[in-house]
Amino acid sequence: MARPAQYLPVVLRNGVEVEDPLTVVLDFVAAYGHLEAGEGSGAASFRELDLRLANRAGARISAVQIEAVLERRRAIERALRAIPLDASLARATRSVPWSALRRLFDAFADVPGVGYSKATKALHRKRRALIPMLDSVIQTYLVDDDLGAGAGFGERALGFVRGYKRDLDRNRAPMRALRKQLAVRGQVLTEVRILDLLIWSAVAG
């Protein structure tokens, strides 16, 4: 007999299965949930506050880097305004605003010392259902989707995000069930954030 969705494991790459994903996520929330707090400067704006909040999540963006990123603020905000607030990687591929997302990533190109980890930690709060935090653990996990240093900054970032979406699509039923189980417990996390925590638990845990 097939297991109900709420009891399905989340299947990661290389045959790795997270048998009890709900417990993994709840353990994280209990230990580190306070770091998730804070919505930043607003959905369509980008300010120093957003970078400071990213540092709370371990981004380690220096004062010099903050200043350099904020010089790109207009380009970042233009791209944010082109991305719907409800944009989500959990939806159909054709509904994802890929072009605007690439422009958003490209706004961070060539900022010294600011790569995908720092950029996406600063951007995740802006579109929690769309932008994964591409830190070194997640980039290593997505190595098969890495377009390499020869690709442009935004193009390479999209390669990672497209790969991330494929993992979400493969786990659509358990992810949907997980969100419902978390909501019952008063925890609102997107599929993007849930997958991030599960990859971390399996790869770096």
N, C-alpha and C positions, 0 to 999 in steps of 0.2 A: 504493500500500500504506500502510495506517495505521501511524503510528509507535508503537513500544512506549511504555508509560506513562512509563518513565524518561527518554524523550527529548521528552516533551510540554512545551511552554512553559506558563507560568502566565499566564493572560489576566486583566488588570486592567481597570479601567473606561476609557472613552473610547478603546477599541481598542488600548490599550497591552499589548504582550506582552513578557514576560521570557523570552528564548529559552534562556538557560542558568541557570536558577534555582539549581542546585546550586553552581555556582561563586560566585554572589552570596552565598549563605549561608555557604559555607566561607570566603570572604574576610572576612566579618564576624566569624566565630568566631575566625579567626586574629588579627584586629586588636583585637577588643573582647570576646572570650569571657570574659576574666577578670571583666568587669563582671556577667556572668550568675551568677557563683558566689554561694552563700549562700541558705539556705532560710528565714532569718528565725527567728521565735520559735516556729514550729509551725503546723500546718495550721489549727487551730481557735482560735488565740490571736492577739492583735494587740498589739504592744508598741512601744516606742520604737525597738528594733532594726529593725523592719520599715520605719519611716520613714527611718532612717539608710541602710538598704540602697537605698531608693528614691532617695535623694540621690546615691548612687553612680551611678545610672542617669540622673542629670541632672534629678531632680525639683525641686531647689532649694526644699525645704520649710524654712522658717525655724524657729528655736527657738520663737517665739511660736505659729506654726502647728502645730508638733508638739504643744505643750501643749494647744492647742485641739482637735486631732484626738483626742488621748488621753482627753479628757473624754468622747468618744463611744465609748470602748473597749467597754463592755458591749453597746451596740447593734450594733457591728461584729462582735463575737464571737458574738452570738446569730445574726446572719445567716450568718456563716461556718459555724456548726454545722449550719445547715439546708441547706447545699450539699454534696453528696457530693464526696469527694476526687477521684473520677474524672470529674466533670462535664466535658463537652467540647462546644465549638461544632461539632466535626466530626461529631457524632452527629445523630440525627434531631431535628428542631425540638421535637417533643413531649417529648423527654427532657431538654431544657434547663430548669433550675430558675428560670424567669423571675421568679416572685414573690419568691423568696429573694434573687435577684440584685438586683432592684429595691430591696428593703429594705437590702441591703448598700450600694448606691450612696446611698440616701437618708440613711444614717447620716453621710454627709459633707456633706449639704446645709447651706448657709449658714455654712460655716466660712470666715471672711474670707481671701481670697487662695488658697483651695484649690479648684481646679476639677477638670475631668475628667482632665487630664494628671497632676497630682500624686496624685489619689486612685487612679487606675488603676495608676500606677507603684508605688504602695505595695501594691496588692492583687494585682497580676499574679502575684507569687511564691506567693501563697496558693492560687491555682487557675490554673496556667499554661496549661491547655488550654481555659479558659473565658473568662478576662478579658483582653482586649487592652489595650495601653497607648494610651489615647486622647489622645496629645499633639497639638500644633497641626497637624502634618503629616497625621496620620491623620484628625483631625476635618475638615480641609479636603478630603481625599480622599473622605470620607463625607458631603459637604455635602448631597447629595440625600436623605440619611436624617436630617438634622437637624430635629428637631421644633420648634426655635426656643426663644427665651427664655421664651415663654409656658407651656411645659411645665414640670412639676416636675423637680427635679434628677435623681431616679431614672428618671422616665419618659423624659426626654431622653437619658440615658445608655443606656437600653435601646434607643432608636431607633438609636443608633450601633451598638450591639452586634448588633442584628438585621441591619442592613445589612452589617456585617462578616461575619456568618454566611453571608449570601447569596453573598458573594464566595468564601468557603470552599467552599460547596456547588457553585458553578460550576466549581471547580478540584479536585474531589474526587480524580480519578485522579492527576493530577500531584502533588498534595499527599501522597497515600499513598505514591507512589513516592519522593518526596523524603525523607520520614521514614525509609524503609527504607535509602536510599542514605546518609543521614547516620548512621544507626545502625551500618552496616557500618564507618564511619569513626570510630566511637566518640563520635559527637555525638548527644545526645538533645534534640531540640527539638520542641515541639508545633506543630501546624498553625497555631495562633494566632500564635505567635512567628515562624514562617517567613513567614507572610503579611505581618506587620509589617515584616520586613526587606526583603521584595520591594517593598512599597509605597514604603518609604523609598528604595530603590535607584532606583526609577523616577521618583519625584516630586521627591525632594530630592537625588538623587545627581548 
